[in-house]
């Protein structure tokens, strides 16, 4: 059994389509088919049902898939160690970031990293805080970037930067008139459009209002939507309030398409996640250094303005 055979098997198993798998890994369909047949013949086990022109995993194939993935993950971990020895000349870094960070803060950091280390392949996956934490736990990503709280003993979470959290409304909403909002009005004064459960933005807002004695169930949530763009688009209609990062709202506030409600929320931290028991590659440490350089520059700029 070779690593190439394992890689081919996983590619076919995940897609249950031989031609699509061949295209994804850069081989011909005949080469992929031959590798699968040789693997099955070597061990006398049928890994796929051939149903007409389709293929499906057998029970044995489903069991073997978990072992194959684990073996390839260990091989990838070994490759990370070797890439360290190569002085960041070659390698791969897989990053998982929550939506707000991936769209508005992290891209600049990734570009700076790529300029310094052009031989390192960067792969970015995007979800919410919960899925980012799970990806790091499962070994699908080496590091995660989140803006929400993470309660997972196996993960190390370290703050990187500060982010402003805002309540925003459309220009026709009563809160757009600029009067201060009392805590009780969060419950009685509006309906809400919110990000999905598991979103860092939503969890940070719920943590902030819980300190005021307001629970998530006290809010009237008219809509739950899966992206920042969706919630601010809904809020622009003027019927509901929403909560977003200051970076997300800034362009629309400038254009007058959204209005900041006069209710202060505490800032939150952007943070980096790592698995406590896994090796931290030099590439991931270099990316973290670049992120911290940005934070240091931001602090210096604030100090310069203060002078």
KEZAPA-978286 format. One line per field, with one value per residue (C-alpha): x, y, z; residue number from 0. Coordinates in nm, 3 decimals. Each point is the difference from the previous one (the first is absolute). Example, Ala and Ser with C-alpha at 12.3 -4.5 7.8 and 13.67 -1.06 7.14 Angstrom:
BEGIN
xx: c(1.230/0.137)
yy: c(-0.450/0.344)
zz: c(0.780/-0.066)
n: c(0/1)
This chain:
BEGIN
xx: c(0.000/0.137/-0.086/-0.100/-0.253/-0.137/-0.028/-0.179/-0.238/-0.090/-0.054/-0.238/-0.175/-0.069/-0.151/-0.140/0.089/0.310/0.033/-0.048/0.257/0.248/-0.039/0.045/0.330/0.140/-0.008/-0.180/-0.320/0.168/0.291/-0.241/-0.210/0.312/0.125/-0.335/-0.016/0.357/-0.077/-0.313/0.180/0.298/-0.221/-0.294/-0.246/-0.258/0.009/-0.265/-0.329/-0.021/-0.366/-0.053/0.224/0.015/0.221/-0.084/0.208/-0.049/-0.012/0.367/0.077/-0.165/0.200/0.326/-0.064/0.052/0.330/0.119/-0.074/0.182/0.306/0.015/-0.038/0.302/0.196/-0.094/0.117/0.335/0.022/-0.058/0.301/0.217/-0.117/0.116/0.346/-0.009/-0.012/-0.352/0.105/-0.276/-0.306/-0.371/-0.197/-0.374/-0.192/-0.365/-0.151/-0.341/-0.185/0.070/0.372/0.029/-0.174/0.125/0.322/0.192/0.049/0.255/0.194/-0.001/0.131/0.288/0.080/-0.001/0.238/0.248/-0.042/-0.106/0.084/-0.264/-0.342/-0.281/-0.344/-0.283/-0.330/-0.287/-0.285/-0.100/0.174/-0.143/0.105/0.344/0.059/-0.117/0.231/0.302/-0.115/-0.042/0.333/-0.159/0.175/0.318/-0.120/-0.336/-0.086/-0.317/-0.181/-0.221/0.065/0.117/-0.037/0.210/0.272/0.201/0.047/0.233/-0.161/0.212/-0.131/0.136/-0.196/-0.299/-0.325/-0.284/-0.348/-0.293/-0.378/-0.111/-0.337/-0.136/-0.066/-0.378/0.032/-0.101/0.347/0.153/-0.111/0.296/-0.163/0.177/-0.140/-0.088/0.073/-0.372/-0.053/0.216/-0.289/-0.303/0.118/0.087/0.009/0.341/0.168/0.288/0.283/-0.043/0.067/0.372/0.093/0.264/-0.182/-0.324/0.168/0.194/-0.322/-0.190/0.282/-0.006/-0.376/-0.001/0.196/-0.304/-0.235/-0.127/-0.002/0.003/-0.357/-0.114/0.077/-0.252/0.203/-0.186/0.272/0.316/0.234/0.335/0.220/0.089/-0.111/-0.342/-0.071/0.103/-0.202/-0.306/0.067/0.017/-0.375/-0.050/-0.221/0.261/0.325/0.310/0.347/0.316/0.369/0.095/0.215/-0.303/-0.226/0.250/-0.063/-0.379/0.015/0.205/-0.255/-0.292/-0.152/0.035/-0.008/0.181/-0.244/0.100/0.055/0.363/0.125/0.334/0.269/0.098/0.321/0.106/0.191/0.209/-0.075/0.249/-0.023/0.199/0.141/0.088/0.324/-0.011/0.172/0.238/-0.238/-0.288/0.226/0.120/-0.362/-0.076/0.304/-0.128/-0.342/0.164/0.211/-0.327/-0.134/0.322/-0.022/-0.364/0.093/0.288/-0.231/-0.244/0.284/0.125/-0.348/-0.024/0.319)
yy: c(0.000/0.342/0.356/0.061/-0.283/0.140/0.349/-0.136/-0.207/0.300/0.224/-0.252/-0.082/0.365/0.068/-0.347/0.088/-0.135/0.264/0.293/-0.148/-0.048/0.364/0.120/-0.183/0.045/-0.361/-0.175/-0.192/-0.322/0.053/0.063/-0.304/-0.219/0.118/-0.082/-0.344/-0.081/0.103/-0.215/-0.297/0.022/-0.039/-0.189/0.268/0.183/0.369/0.126/-0.121/0.050/0.090/0.070/0.298/0.101/-0.115/-0.018/-0.084/-0.347/-0.051/-0.102/0.312/0.226/-0.160/0.025/0.366/0.111/-0.188/0.132/0.360/-0.042/-0.149/0.282/0.258/-0.149/0.009/0.365/0.073/-0.161/0.214/0.312/-0.090/-0.050/0.330/0.170/-0.145/0.150/0.352/0.087/-0.046/-0.252/-0.125/0.051/0.184/-0.069/0.275/0.007/0.341/0.122/0.217/0.346/-0.063/-0.177/0.279/0.318/-0.055/-0.314/0.049/0.279/-0.224/-0.286/0.226/0.119/-0.360/-0.099/0.283/-0.117/-0.373/-0.058/-0.371/-0.075/-0.092/0.161/-0.159/0.193/-0.154/0.216/-0.071/0.129/-0.015/-0.342/-0.159/0.163/-0.155/-0.341/0.018/0.057/-0.274/-0.249/0.091/0.138/0.333/0.072/0.337/0.171/0.369/0.084/0.296/-0.198/-0.176/-0.361/-0.238/-0.299/-0.131/-0.155/0.336/0.285/0.341/0.316/0.353/0.181/0.321/0.201/0.038/0.247/-0.149/0.220/-0.006/0.140/0.079/0.129/0.376/-0.052/-0.183/0.202/-0.054/0.185/0.333/0.002/-0.029/-0.215/-0.353/-0.139/-0.369/-0.078/0.128/-0.281/-0.225/0.221/0.256/-0.206/-0.331/-0.146/-0.163/-0.212/-0.218/-0.375/-0.173/-0.075/0.337/0.188/0.330/-0.138/-0.169/0.318/0.206/-0.252/-0.005/0.382/0.029/-0.288/0.229/0.229/-0.281/-0.054/-0.355/-0.102/-0.126/0.349/0.145/-0.015/-0.154/0.037/-0.155/-0.208/0.033/-0.166/0.294/0.360/0.120/-0.160/0.151/0.353/-0.022/-0.096/0.272/0.268/-0.047/0.178/-0.256/-0.175/0.067/-0.215/-0.036/-0.001/0.076/0.364/-0.104/-0.157/0.302/0.279/0.043/0.001/0.240/0.240/-0.022/0.053/-0.336/-0.112/0.198/-0.087/-0.030/0.182/-0.305/-0.072/-0.358/-0.122/-0.068/-0.360/-0.180/-0.164/-0.311/-0.284/-0.363/-0.286/-0.359/-0.034/-0.342/0.056/0.132/0.371/0.041/0.285/0.119/0.040/0.175/0.236/0.086/0.069/0.230/0.197/0.035/0.130/0.248/0.144/0.036/0.172/0.243/0.077/0.077/0.222/0.193/0.063/0.125/0.230/0.154/0.049/0.207)
zz: c(0.000/-0.097/0.102/-0.360/0.017/0.326/-0.150/-0.306/0.212/0.222/-0.302/-0.162/0.330/0.082/-0.343/-0.079/-0.358/-0.174/-0.273/0.239/0.238/-0.284/-0.104/0.358/0.053/-0.352/-0.120/-0.284/0.079/-0.114/0.241/0.286/-0.089/-0.021/0.343/0.163/-0.166/0.110/0.358/0.009/-0.158/0.237/0.307/-0.141/0.108/-0.212/0.088/-0.243/-0.142/-0.377/-0.058/-0.368/-0.076/0.367/0.282/0.370/0.305/0.142/0.378/-0.014/-0.201/0.257/0.283/-0.196/-0.088/0.362/0.023/-0.336/0.098/0.332/-0.172/-0.255/0.279/0.177/-0.326/-0.045/0.356/-0.084/-0.314/0.212/0.216/-0.309/-0.148/0.320/-0.059/-0.348/0.144/-0.124/-0.360/-0.067/0.182/0.058/0.265/0.039/0.181/0.108/0.078/0.107/-0.252/0.137/0.036/-0.336/-0.188/0.168/0.198/-0.092/-0.378/0.054/0.241/-0.249/-0.276/0.219/0.086/-0.370/-0.089/0.266/-0.057/-0.362/0.013/0.266/-0.138/0.199/0.016/0.165/0.110/0.127/0.242/0.340/0.338/0.084/-0.330/0.021/0.343/-0.124/-0.302/0.225/0.239/-0.286/-0.160/-0.318/0.062/0.193/0.131/0.035/0.021/0.192/0.154/0.237/0.328/-0.019/0.295/-0.102/0.234/-0.284/-0.174/0.081/-0.070/-0.012/-0.070/-0.305/-0.062/0.121/-0.190/0.057/0.024/-0.114/0.001/-0.336/-0.158/-0.328/-0.041/0.044/0.332/0.313/0.147/-0.296/0.154/0.236/0.341/0.262/0.025/0.344/0.067/0.031/-0.357/-0.135/0.095/-0.058/-0.255/-0.306/-0.177/-0.088/-0.297/0.128/-0.122/0.049/0.333/0.021/-0.149/0.199/-0.054/0.143/0.297/0.088/-0.010/0.210/0.256/0.019/0.058/0.248/0.231/-0.013/0.098/-0.355/-0.132/-0.370/0.032/0.108/-0.344/-0.281/-0.283/-0.328/-0.218/0.038/-0.299/-0.077/-0.098/0.092/-0.341/0.043/0.343/-0.098/-0.320/0.205/0.259/-0.272/-0.053/0.331/0.172/0.214/0.182/-0.032/0.150/-0.210/0.014/-0.044/-0.296/-0.169/0.057/-0.077/-0.376/0.040/0.294/-0.213/-0.283/0.237/-0.084/0.362/0.325/0.323/0.291/0.318/0.215/0.094/-0.020/0.133/-0.260/-0.060/-0.086/-0.323/0.109/-0.142/0.084/0.013/0.120/0.320/-0.088/-0.364/-0.143/-0.094/-0.335/-0.064/-0.271/0.247/0.251/-0.275/-0.088/0.366/0.018/-0.300/0.167/0.318/-0.199/-0.133/0.353/0.113/-0.293/0.088/0.362/-0.115/-0.234/0.285/0.220/-0.278/-0.040/0.376/-0.010)
n: c(0/1/2/3/4/5/6/7/8/9/10/11/12/13/14/15/16/17/18/19/20/21/22/23/24/25/26/27/28/29/30/31/32/33/34/35/36/37/38/39/40/41/42/43/44/45/46/47/48/49/50/51/52/53/54/55/56/57/58/59/60/61/62/63/64/65/66/67/68/69/70/71/72/73/74/75/76/77/78/79/80/81/82/83/84/85/86/87/88/89/90/91/92/93/94/95/96/97/98/99/100/101/102/103/104/105/106/107/108/109/110/111/112/113/114/115/116/117/118/119/120/121/122/123/124/125/126/127/128/129/130/131/132/133/134/135/136/137/138/139/140/141/142/143/144/145/146/147/148/149/150/151/152/153/154/155/156/157/158/159/160/161/162/163/164/165/166/167/168/169/170/171/172/173/174/175/176/177/178/179/180/181/182/183/184/185/186/187/188/189/190/191/192/193/194/195/196/197/198/199/200/201/202/203/204/205/206/207/208/209/210/211/212/213/214/215/216/217/218/219/220/221/222/223/224/225/226/227/228/229/230/231/232/233/234/235/236/237/238/239/240/241/242/243/244/245/246/247/248/249/250/251/252/253/254/255/256/257/258/259/260/261/262/263/264/265/266/267/268/269/270/271/272/273/274/275/276/277/278/279/280/281/282/283/284/285/286/287/288/289/290/291/292/293/294/295/296/297/298/299/300/301/302/303/304/305/306)
